């Protein structure tokens, strides 16, 4: 199976509960994660840029793999 990936599948939650989409500057960064299709067993890497409070120890990176699902992965940073 192949899956789609997209910059907008990712969000950042800070310790105040504020959830933000990637900053628009991500589109100007060399190596930024874009969008596309990934073959079964494939890998993809790229940068995401978020504007967050300095020193915030409660950051959580969220991944929601698509509009048609309620599944969400959260990674505490």
HTML snippet that shows the backbone in 3Dmol.js (N, CA, C, O; Angstrom):
<script src="https://3Dmol.org/build/3Dmol-min.js"></script>
<div id="view" style="width:600px;height:400px;position:relative"></div>
<script>
const pdb = `
ATOM      1  N   UNK A   1       0.829  -1.189   0.000  1.00  0.00           N
ATOM      2  CA  UNK A   1       0.000   0.000   0.000  1.00  0.00           C
ATOM      3  C   UNK A   1       0.868   1.243   0.000  1.00  0.00           C
ATOM      4  O   UNK A   1       1.973   1.230   0.542  1.00  0.00           O
ATOM      5  N   UNK A   2       0.393   2.288  -0.584  1.00  0.00           N
ATOM      6  CA  UNK A   2       1.087   3.564  -0.483  1.00  0.00           C
ATOM      7  C   UNK A   2       0.223   4.520   0.319  1.00  0.00           C
ATOM      8  O   UNK A   2      -0.999   4.385   0.379  1.00  0.00           O
ATOM      9  N   UNK A   3       0.887   5.487   0.933  1.00  0.00           N
ATOM     10  CA  UNK A   3       0.173   6.483   1.733  1.00  0.00           C
ATOM     11  C   UNK A   3       0.566   7.878   1.267  1.00  0.00           C
ATOM     12  O   UNK A   3       1.643   8.084   0.707  1.00  0.00           O
ATOM     13  N   UNK A   4      -0.313   8.814   1.506  1.00  0.00           N
ATOM     14  CA  UNK A   4      -0.037  10.213   1.197  1.00  0.00           C
ATOM     15  C   UNK A   4       0.580  10.872   2.423  1.00  0.00           C
ATOM     16  O   UNK A   4       0.284  10.486   3.554  1.00  0.00           O
ATOM     17  N   UNK A   5       1.434  11.864   2.204  1.00  0.00           N
ATOM     18  CA  UNK A   5       1.957  12.681   3.294  1.00  0.00           C
ATOM     19  C   UNK A   5       1.849  14.142   2.896  1.00  0.00           C
ATOM     20  O   UNK A   5       1.845  14.481   1.713  1.00  0.00           O
ATOM     21  N   UNK A   6       1.763  15.004   3.908  1.00  0.00           N
ATOM     22  CA  UNK A   6       1.558  16.417   3.641  1.00  0.00           C
ATOM     23  C   UNK A   6       2.028  17.230   4.846  1.00  0.00           C
ATOM     24  O   UNK A   6       1.858  16.803   5.987  1.00  0.00           O
ATOM     25  N   UNK A   7       2.611  18.380   4.599  1.00  0.00           N
ATOM     26  CA  UNK A   7       3.034  19.288   5.666  1.00  0.00           C
ATOM     27  C   UNK A   7       1.879  19.582   6.624  1.00  0.00           C
ATOM     28  O   UNK A   7       2.083  19.691   7.833  1.00  0.00           O
ATOM     29  N   UNK A   8       0.677  19.709   6.085  1.00  0.00           N
ATOM     30  CA  UNK A   8      -0.475  20.112   6.903  1.00  0.00           C
ATOM     31  C   UNK A   8      -1.045  18.978   7.747  1.00  0.00           C
ATOM     32  O   UNK A   8      -2.034  19.180   8.451  1.00  0.00           O
ATOM     33  N   UNK A   9      -0.440  17.782   7.692  1.00  0.00           N
ATOM     34  CA  UNK A   9      -0.827  16.683   8.580  1.00  0.00           C
ATOM     35  C   UNK A   9      -0.241  16.876   9.977  1.00  0.00           C
ATOM     36  O   UNK A   9      -0.603  16.157  10.909  1.00  0.00           O
ATOM     37  N   UNK A  10       0.662  17.843  10.124  1.00  0.00           N
ATOM     38  CA  UNK A  10       1.402  18.058  11.368  1.00  0.00           C
ATOM     39  C   UNK A  10       0.961  19.344  12.057  1.00  0.00           C
ATOM     40  O   UNK A  10       0.667  20.346  11.405  1.00  0.00           O
ATOM     41  N   UNK A  11       0.921  19.296  13.410  1.00  0.00           N
ATOM     42  CA  UNK A  11       0.616  20.475  14.227  1.00  0.00           C
ATOM     43  C   UNK A  11       1.488  20.425  15.477  1.00  0.00           C
ATOM     44  O   UNK A  11       2.025  19.376  15.833  1.00  0.00           O
ATOM     45  N   UNK A  12       1.621  21.571  16.137  1.00  0.00           N
ATOM     46  CA  UNK A  12       2.388  21.652  17.387  1.00  0.00           C
ATOM     47  C   UNK A  12       1.492  22.220  18.478  1.00  0.00           C
ATOM     48  O   UNK A  12       0.859  23.262  18.305  1.00  0.00           O
ATOM     49  N   UNK A  13       1.449  21.505  19.622  1.00  0.00           N
ATOM     50  CA  UNK A  13       0.685  21.974  20.788  1.00  0.00           C
ATOM     51  C   UNK A  13       1.686  22.407  21.852  1.00  0.00           C
ATOM     52  O   UNK A  13       2.630  21.677  22.151  1.00  0.00           O
ATOM     53  N   UNK A  14       1.482  23.600  22.428  1.00  0.00           N
ATOM     54  CA  UNK A  14       2.380  24.056  23.490  1.00  0.00           C
ATOM     55  C   UNK A  14       1.735  23.797  24.854  1.00  0.00           C
ATOM     56  O   UNK A  14       0.617  23.290  24.935  1.00  0.00           O
ATOM     57  N   UNK A  15       2.450  24.150  25.920  1.00  0.00           N
ATOM     58  CA  UNK A  15       1.983  23.834  27.269  1.00  0.00           C
ATOM     59  C   UNK A  15       0.733  24.597  27.679  1.00  0.00           C
ATOM     60  O   UNK A  15       0.101  24.242  28.673  1.00  0.00           O
ATOM     61  N   UNK A  16       0.356  25.653  26.927  1.00  0.00           N
ATOM     62  CA  UNK A  16      -0.878  26.380  27.234  1.00  0.00           C
ATOM     63  C   UNK A  16      -2.075  25.778  26.508  1.00  0.00           C
ATOM     64  O   UNK A  16      -3.211  26.209  26.710  1.00  0.00           O
ATOM     65  N   UNK A  17      -1.815  24.771  25.654  1.00  0.00           N
ATOM     66  CA  UNK A  17      -2.882  24.145  24.885  1.00  0.00           C
ATOM     67  C   UNK A  17      -3.076  24.758  23.510  1.00  0.00           C
ATOM     68  O   UNK A  17      -3.947  24.322  22.757  1.00  0.00           O
ATOM     69  N   UNK A  18      -2.278  25.764  23.172  1.00  0.00           N
ATOM     70  CA  UNK A  18      -2.360  26.390  21.857  1.00  0.00           C
ATOM     71  C   UNK A  18      -1.834  25.411  20.805  1.00  0.00           C
ATOM     72  O   UNK A  18      -0.726  24.891  20.943  1.00  0.00           O
ATOM     73  N   UNK A  19      -2.614  25.159  19.764  1.00  0.00           N
ATOM     74  CA  UNK A  19      -2.230  24.236  18.696  1.00  0.00           C
ATOM     75  C   UNK A  19      -2.062  25.035  17.413  1.00  0.00           C
ATOM     76  O   UNK A  19      -2.961  25.764  16.993  1.00  0.00           O
ATOM     77  N   UNK A  20      -0.877  24.883  16.792  1.00  0.00           N
ATOM     78  CA  UNK A  20      -0.575  25.661  15.602  1.00  0.00           C
ATOM     79  C   UNK A  20      -0.174  24.767  14.445  1.00  0.00           C
ATOM     80  O   UNK A  20       0.392  23.692  14.641  1.00  0.00           O
ATOM     81  N   UNK A  21      -0.472  25.220  13.247  1.00  0.00           N
ATOM     82  CA  UNK A  21      -0.003  24.590  12.023  1.00  0.00           C
ATOM     83  C   UNK A  21       1.419  25.056  11.764  1.00  0.00           C
ATOM     84  O   UNK A  21       1.861  26.037  12.362  1.00  0.00           O
ATOM     85  N   UNK A  22       2.149  24.370  10.878  1.00  0.00           N
ATOM     86  CA  UNK A  22       3.502  24.821  10.548  1.00  0.00           C
ATOM     87  C   UNK A  22       3.497  26.270  10.064  1.00  0.00           C
ATOM     88  O   UNK A  22       2.567  26.708   9.388  1.00  0.00           O
ATOM     89  N   UNK A  23       4.546  27.000  10.421  1.00  0.00           N
ATOM     90  CA  UNK A  23       4.730  28.384  10.006  1.00  0.00           C
ATOM     91  C   UNK A  23       4.931  28.419   8.499  1.00  0.00           C
ATOM     92  O   UNK A  23       5.541  27.508   7.938  1.00  0.00           O
ATOM     93  N   UNK A  24       4.434  29.441   7.842  1.00  0.00           N
ATOM     94  CA  UNK A  24       4.538  29.529   6.384  1.00  0.00           C
ATOM     95  C   UNK A  24       5.978  29.611   5.894  1.00  0.00           C
ATOM     96  O   UNK A  24       6.241  29.365   4.717  1.00  0.00           O
ATOM     97  N   UNK A  25       6.911  29.953   6.774  1.00  0.00           N
ATOM     98  CA  UNK A  25       8.318  30.000   6.385  1.00  0.00           C
ATOM     99  C   UNK A  25       8.828  28.609   6.001  1.00  0.00           C
ATOM    100  O   UNK A  25       9.838  28.489   5.307  1.00  0.00           O
ATOM    101  N   UNK A  26       8.136  27.561   6.449  1.00  0.00           N
ATOM    102  CA  UNK A  26       8.560  26.191   6.115  1.00  0.00           C
ATOM    103  C   UNK A  26       8.668  25.998   4.608  1.00  0.00           C
ATOM    104  O   UNK A  26       9.475  25.191   4.147  1.00  0.00           O
ATOM    105  N   UNK A  27       7.876  26.720   3.844  1.00  0.00           N
ATOM    106  CA  UNK A  27       7.873  26.539   2.389  1.00  0.00           C
ATOM    107  C   UNK A  27       9.092  27.154   1.716  1.00  0.00           C
ATOM    108  O   UNK A  27       9.323  26.922   0.529  1.00  0.00           O
ATOM    109  N   UNK A  28       9.880  27.939   2.461  1.00  0.00           N
ATOM    110  CA  UNK A  28      11.083  28.539   1.901  1.00  0.00           C
ATOM    111  C   UNK A  28      12.355  27.864   2.395  1.00  0.00           C
ATOM    112  O   UNK A  28      13.451  28.236   1.976  1.00  0.00           O
ATOM    113  N   UNK A  29      12.229  26.880   3.279  1.00  0.00           N
ATOM    114  CA  UNK A  29      13.383  26.200   3.862  1.00  0.00           C
ATOM    115  C   UNK A  29      13.826  25.054   2.955  1.00  0.00           C
ATOM    116  O   UNK A  29      13.015  24.217   2.556  1.00  0.00           O
ATOM    117  N   UNK A  30      15.125  25.025   2.632  1.00  0.00           N
ATOM    118  CA  UNK A  30      15.644  23.888   1.871  1.00  0.00           C
ATOM    119  C   UNK A  30      15.456  22.611   2.681  1.00  0.00           C
ATOM    120  O   UNK A  30      15.800  22.567   3.862  1.00  0.00           O
ATOM    121  N   UNK A  31      14.920  21.589   2.062  1.00  0.00           N
ATOM    122  CA  UNK A  31      14.695  20.321   2.744  1.00  0.00           C
ATOM    123  C   UNK A  31      13.385  20.243   3.493  1.00  0.00           C
ATOM    124  O   UNK A  31      13.173  19.313   4.271  1.00  0.00           O
ATOM    125  N   UNK A  32      12.501  21.204   3.274  1.00  0.00           N
ATOM    126  CA  UNK A  32      11.213  21.207   3.968  1.00  0.00           C
ATOM    127  C   UNK A  32      10.369  20.017   3.520  1.00  0.00           C
ATOM    128  O   UNK A  32      10.429  19.600   2.363  1.00  0.00           O
ATOM    129  N   UNK A  33       9.591  19.484   4.441  1.00  0.00           N
ATOM    130  CA  UNK A  33       8.648  18.425   4.104  1.00  0.00           C
ATOM    131  C   UNK A  33       7.574  19.025   3.208  1.00  0.00           C
ATOM    132  O   UNK A  33       7.035  20.092   3.505  1.00  0.00           O
ATOM    133  N   UNK A  34       7.273  18.360   2.142  1.00  0.00           N
ATOM    134  CA  UNK A  34       6.244  18.866   1.234  1.00  0.00           C
ATOM    135  C   UNK A  34       5.062  17.905   1.264  1.00  0.00           C
ATOM    136  O   UNK A  34       4.587  17.546   2.341  1.00  0.00           O
ATOM    137  N   UNK A  35       4.598  17.497   0.130  1.00  0.00           N
ATOM    138  CA  UNK A  35       3.520  16.518   0.066  1.00  0.00           C
ATOM    139  C   UNK A  35       3.821  15.549  -1.062  1.00  0.00           C
ATOM    140  O   UNK A  35       4.580  15.855  -1.982  1.00  0.00           O
ATOM    141  N   UNK A  36       3.218  14.385  -0.974  1.00  0.00           N
ATOM    142  CA  UNK A  36       3.424  13.382  -2.009  1.00  0.00           C
ATOM    143  C   UNK A  36       2.900  12.029  -1.579  1.00  0.00           C
ATOM    144  O   UNK A  36       2.088  11.924  -0.660  1.00  0.00           O
ATOM    145  N   UNK A  37       3.369  11.008  -2.248  1.00  0.00           N
ATOM    146  CA  UNK A  37       2.982   9.632  -1.964  1.00  0.00           C
ATOM    147  C   UNK A  37       4.224   8.870  -1.522  1.00  0.00           C
ATOM    148  O   UNK A  37       5.329   9.140  -1.992  1.00  0.00           O
ATOM    149  N   UNK A  38       4.034   7.919  -0.616  1.00  0.00           N
ATOM    150  CA  UNK A  38       5.125   7.110  -0.107  1.00  0.00           C
ATOM    151  C   UNK A  38       4.778   5.643  -0.279  1.00  0.00           C
ATOM    152  O   UNK A  38       3.727   5.191   0.177  1.00  0.00           O
ATOM    153  N   UNK A  39       5.664   4.893  -0.939  1.00  0.00           N
ATOM    154  CA  UNK A  39       5.451   3.473  -1.181  1.00  0.00           C
ATOM    155  C   UNK A  39       5.552   2.696   0.133  1.00  0.00           C
ATOM    156  O   UNK A  39       6.202   3.145   1.076  1.00  0.00           O
ATOM    157  N   UNK A  40       4.914   1.546   0.188  1.00  0.00           N
ATOM    158  CA  UNK A  40       4.968   0.656   1.342  1.00  0.00           C
ATOM    159  C   UNK A  40       6.431   0.373   1.699  1.00  0.00           C
ATOM    160  O   UNK A  40       7.206  -0.068   0.851  1.00  0.00           O
ATOM    161  N   UNK A  41       6.800   0.625   2.951  1.00  0.00           N
ATOM    162  CA  UNK A  41       8.161   0.393   3.410  1.00  0.00           C
ATOM    163  C   UNK A  41       9.115   1.543   3.122  1.00  0.00           C
ATOM    164  O   UNK A  41      10.284   1.481   3.504  1.00  0.00           O
ATOM    165  N   UNK A  42       8.641   2.590   2.455  1.00  0.00           N
ATOM    166  CA  UNK A  42       9.481   3.727   2.121  1.00  0.00           C
ATOM    167  C   UNK A  42       9.670   4.653   3.305  1.00  0.00           C
ATOM    168  O   UNK A  42       9.001   4.519   4.329  1.00  0.00           O
ATOM    169  N   UNK A  43      10.585   5.589   3.155  1.00  0.00           N
ATOM    170  CA  UNK A  43      10.828   6.590   4.188  1.00  0.00           C
ATOM    171  C   UNK A  43      10.860   7.978   3.557  1.00  0.00           C
ATOM    172  O   UNK A  43      11.120   8.129   2.364  1.00  0.00           O
ATOM    173  N   UNK A  44      10.594   8.973   4.371  1.00  0.00           N
ATOM    174  CA  UNK A  44      10.616  10.365   3.922  1.00  0.00           C
ATOM    175  C   UNK A  44      11.095  11.213   5.084  1.00  0.00           C
ATOM    176  O   UNK A  44      10.703  10.971   6.226  1.00  0.00           O
ATOM    177  N   UNK A  45      11.919  12.182   4.821  1.00  0.00           N
ATOM    178  CA  UNK A  45      12.330  13.116   5.865  1.00  0.00           C
ATOM    179  C   UNK A  45      12.201  14.537   5.323  1.00  0.00           C
ATOM    180  O   UNK A  45      12.198  14.762   4.113  1.00  0.00           O
ATOM    181  N   UNK A  46      12.098  15.467   6.229  1.00  0.00           N
ATOM    182  CA  UNK A  46      11.984  16.868   5.850  1.00  0.00           C
ATOM    183  C   UNK A  46      11.773  17.727   7.082  1.00  0.00           C
ATOM    184  O   UNK A  46      11.463  17.224   8.162  1.00  0.00           O
ATOM    185  N   UNK A  47      11.943  19.014   6.911  1.00  0.00           N
ATOM    186  CA  UNK A  47      11.811  19.952   8.017  1.00  0.00           C
ATOM    187  C   UNK A  47      10.388  20.480   8.132  1.00  0.00           C
ATOM    188  O   UNK A  47       9.695  20.667   7.131  1.00  0.00           O
ATOM    189  N   UNK A  48       9.965  20.719   9.374  1.00  0.00           N
ATOM    190  CA  UNK A  48       8.732  21.433   9.696  1.00  0.00           C
ATOM    191  C   UNK A  48       9.128  22.611  10.576  1.00  0.00           C
ATOM    192  O   UNK A  48       9.993  22.461  11.439  1.00  0.00           O
ATOM    193  N   UNK A  49       8.527  23.766  10.386  1.00  0.00           N
ATOM    194  CA  UNK A  49       8.872  24.967  11.161  1.00  0.00           C
ATOM    195  C   UNK A  49       7.638  25.426  11.930  1.00  0.00           C
ATOM    196  O   UNK A  49       6.574  25.652  11.353  1.00  0.00           O
ATOM    197  N   UNK A  50       7.803  25.560  13.246  1.00  0.00           N
ATOM    198  CA  UNK A  50       6.731  26.051  14.109  1.00  0.00           C
ATOM    199  C   UNK A  50       7.275  27.206  14.946  1.00  0.00           C
ATOM    200  O   UNK A  50       8.457  27.226  15.289  1.00  0.00           O
ATOM    201  N   UNK A  51       6.422  28.154  15.268  1.00  0.00           N
ATOM    202  CA  UNK A  51       6.786  29.246  16.161  1.00  0.00           C
ATOM    203  C   UNK A  51       6.205  28.921  17.526  1.00  0.00           C
ATOM    204  O   UNK A  51       4.987  28.931  17.706  1.00  0.00           O
ATOM    205  N   UNK A  52       7.082  28.631  18.499  1.00  0.00           N
ATOM    206  CA  UNK A  52       6.647  28.209  19.831  1.00  0.00           C
ATOM    207  C   UNK A  52       7.329  29.056  20.891  1.00  0.00           C
ATOM    208  O   UNK A  52       8.365  29.665  20.622  1.00  0.00           O
ATOM    209  N   UNK A  53       6.756  29.103  22.109  1.00  0.00           N
ATOM    210  CA  UNK A  53       7.380  29.862  23.189  1.00  0.00           C
ATOM    211  C   UNK A  53       8.770  29.308  23.529  1.00  0.00           C
ATOM    212  O   UNK A  53       8.945  28.094  23.629  1.00  0.00           O
ATOM    213  N   UNK A  54       9.737  30.178  23.702  1.00  0.00           N
ATOM    214  CA  UNK A  54      11.089  29.777  24.064  1.00  0.00           C
ATOM    215  C   UNK A  54      11.090  29.071  25.417  1.00  0.00           C
ATOM    216  O   UNK A  54      10.491  29.547  26.380  1.00  0.00           O
ATOM    217  N   UNK A  55      11.768  27.934  25.473  1.00  0.00           N
ATOM    218  CA  UNK A  55      11.903  27.207  26.729  1.00  0.00           C
ATOM    219  C   UNK A  55      10.687  26.407  27.147  1.00  0.00           C
ATOM    220  O   UNK A  55      10.672  25.859  28.250  1.00  0.00           O
ATOM    221  N   UNK A  56       9.672  26.319  26.313  1.00  0.00           N
ATOM    222  CA  UNK A  56       8.456  25.565  26.656  1.00  0.00           C
ATOM    223  C   UNK A  56       8.780  24.077  26.739  1.00  0.00           C
ATOM    224  O   UNK A  56       9.144  23.462  25.737  1.00  0.00           O
ATOM    225  N   UNK A  57       8.650  23.502  27.930  1.00  0.00           N
ATOM    226  CA  UNK A  57       8.969  22.090  28.141  1.00  0.00           C
ATOM    227  C   UNK A  57       7.780  21.173  27.873  1.00  0.00           C
ATOM    228  O   UNK A  57       7.892  19.958  28.035  1.00  0.00           O
ATOM    229  N   UNK A  58       6.652  21.734  27.469  1.00  0.00           N
ATOM    230  CA  UNK A  58       5.452  20.933  27.268  1.00  0.00           C
ATOM    231  C   UNK A  58       5.030  20.797  25.815  1.00  0.00           C
ATOM    232  O   UNK A  58       3.845  20.617  25.536  1.00  0.00           O
ATOM    233  N   UNK A  59       5.970  20.878  24.886  1.00  0.00           N
ATOM    234  CA  UNK A  59       5.620  20.807  23.464  1.00  0.00           C
ATOM    235  C   UNK A  59       5.263  19.384  23.049  1.00  0.00           C
ATOM    236  O   UNK A  59       5.905  18.415  23.453  1.00  0.00           O
ATOM    237  N   UNK A  60       4.216  19.289  22.227  1.00  0.00           N
ATOM    238  CA  UNK A  60       3.764  18.000  21.705  1.00  0.00           C
ATOM    239  C   UNK A  60       3.554  18.147  20.205  1.00  0.00           C
ATOM    240  O   UNK A  60       2.752  18.967  19.757  1.00  0.00           O
ATOM    241  N   UNK A  61       4.281  17.345  19.433  1.00  0.00           N
ATOM    242  CA  UNK A  61       4.119  17.306  17.984  1.00  0.00           C
ATOM    243  C   UNK A  61       2.974  16.355  17.669  1.00  0.00           C
ATOM    244  O   UNK A  61       2.975  15.212  18.127  1.00  0.00           O
ATOM    245  N   UNK A  62       2.006  16.808  16.901  1.00  0.00           N
ATOM    246  CA  UNK A  62       0.839  16.001  16.571  1.00  0.00           C
ATOM    247  C   UNK A  62       0.834  15.661  15.086  1.00  0.00           C
ATOM    248  O   UNK A  62       1.145  16.496  14.236  1.00  0.00           O
ATOM    249  N   UNK A  63       0.473  14.408  14.794  1.00  0.00           N
ATOM    250  CA  UNK A  63       0.348  13.965  13.402  1.00  0.00           C
ATOM    251  C   UNK A  63      -1.039  13.377  13.200  1.00  0.00           C
ATOM    252  O   UNK A  63      -1.421  12.421  13.875  1.00  0.00           O
ATOM    253  N   UNK A  64      -1.787  13.950  12.275  1.00  0.00           N
ATOM    254  CA  UNK A  64      -3.101  13.434  11.884  1.00  0.00           C
ATOM    255  C   UNK A  64      -3.016  13.092  10.407  1.00  0.00           C
ATOM    256  O   UNK A  64      -2.949  13.996   9.574  1.00  0.00           O
ATOM    257  N   UNK A  65      -3.017  11.803  10.060  1.00  0.00           N
ATOM    258  CA  UNK A  65      -2.713  11.383   8.697  1.00  0.00           C
ATOM    259  C   UNK A  65      -3.786  11.608   7.647  1.00  0.00           C
ATOM    260  O   UNK A  65      -3.717  11.008   6.574  1.00  0.00           O
ATOM    261  N   UNK A  66      -4.747  12.428   7.907  1.00  0.00           N
ATOM    262  CA  UNK A  66      -5.707  12.713   6.859  1.00  0.00           C
ATOM    263  C   UNK A  66      -7.024  13.227   7.385  1.00  0.00           C
ATOM    264  O   UNK A  66      -7.358  13.088   8.562  1.00  0.00           O
ATOM    265  N   UNK A  67      -7.752  13.818   6.482  1.00  0.00           N
ATOM    266  CA  UNK A  67      -9.035  14.435   6.812  1.00  0.00           C
ATOM    267  C   UNK A  67     -10.095  13.403   7.179  1.00  0.00           C
ATOM    268  O   UNK A  67     -10.993  13.696   7.967  1.00  0.00           O
ATOM    269  N   UNK A  68     -10.003  12.215   6.625  1.00  0.00           N
ATOM    270  CA  UNK A  68     -11.070  11.214   6.761  1.00  0.00           C
ATOM    271  C   UNK A  68     -10.860  10.254   7.911  1.00  0.00           C
ATOM    272  O   UNK A  68     -11.522   9.217   7.964  1.00  0.00           O
ATOM    273  N   UNK A  69      -9.970  10.558   8.826  1.00  0.00           N
ATOM    274  CA  UNK A  69      -9.733   9.685   9.971  1.00  0.00           C
ATOM    275  C   UNK A  69      -9.647  10.502  11.260  1.00  0.00           C
ATOM    276  O   UNK A  69      -9.299  11.683  11.231  1.00  0.00           O
ATOM    277  N   UNK A  70      -9.965   9.868  12.384  1.00  0.00           N
ATOM    278  CA  UNK A  70      -9.844  10.560  13.660  1.00  0.00           C
ATOM    279  C   UNK A  70      -8.598  10.091  14.417  1.00  0.00           C
ATOM    280  O   UNK A  70      -8.420  10.440  15.585  1.00  0.00           O
ATOM    281  N   UNK A  71      -7.740   9.309  13.771  1.00  0.00           N
ATOM    282  CA  UNK A  71      -6.513   8.833  14.398  1.00  0.00           C
ATOM    283  C   UNK A  71      -5.518   9.972  14.504  1.00  0.00           C
ATOM    284  O   UNK A  71      -5.421  10.816  13.614  1.00  0.00           O
ATOM    285  N   UNK A  72      -4.771   9.984  15.618  1.00  0.00           N
ATOM    286  CA  UNK A  72      -3.789  11.035  15.842  1.00  0.00           C
ATOM    287  C   UNK A  72      -2.612  10.437  16.607  1.00  0.00           C
ATOM    288  O   UNK A  72      -2.807   9.655  17.538  1.00  0.00           O
ATOM    289  N   UNK A  73      -1.404  10.799  16.219  1.00  0.00           N
ATOM    290  CA  UNK A  73      -0.192  10.401  16.907  1.00  0.00           C
ATOM    291  C   UNK A  73       0.353  11.636  17.604  1.00  0.00           C
ATOM    292  O   UNK A  73       0.439  12.700  16.991  1.00  0.00           O
ATOM    293  N   UNK A  74       0.724  11.517  18.878  1.00  0.00           N
ATOM    294  CA  UNK A  74       1.306  12.634  19.601  1.00  0.00           C
ATOM    295  C   UNK A  74       2.698  12.253  20.098  1.00  0.00           C
ATOM    296  O   UNK A  74       2.892  11.187  20.681  1.00  0.00           O
ATOM    297  N   UNK A  75       3.656  13.135  19.859  1.00  0.00           N
ATOM    298  CA  UNK A  75       5.043  12.913  20.243  1.00  0.00           C
ATOM    299  C   UNK A  75       5.449  14.033  21.199  1.00  0.00           C
ATOM    300  O   UNK A  75       5.528  15.194  20.798  1.00  0.00           O
ATOM    301  N   UNK A  76       5.709  13.685  22.466  1.00  0.00           N
ATOM    302  CA  UNK A  76       6.137  14.685  23.444  1.00  0.00           C
ATOM    303  C   UNK A  76       7.600  15.023  23.177  1.00  0.00           C
ATOM    304  O   UNK A  76       8.447  14.135  23.078  1.00  0.00           O
ATOM    305  N   UNK A  77       7.882  16.313  23.062  1.00  0.00           N
ATOM    306  CA  UNK A  77       9.241  16.766  22.762  1.00  0.00           C
ATOM    307  C   UNK A  77       9.958  17.237  24.006  1.00  0.00           C
ATOM    308  O   UNK A  77      11.115  17.653  23.932  1.00  0.00           O
TER     309      UNK A  77
END
`;
const viewer = $3Dmol.createViewer("view");
viewer.addModel(pdb, "pdb");
viewer.setStyle({}, {cartoon: {color: "spectrum"}});
viewer.zoomTo();
viewer.render();
</script>
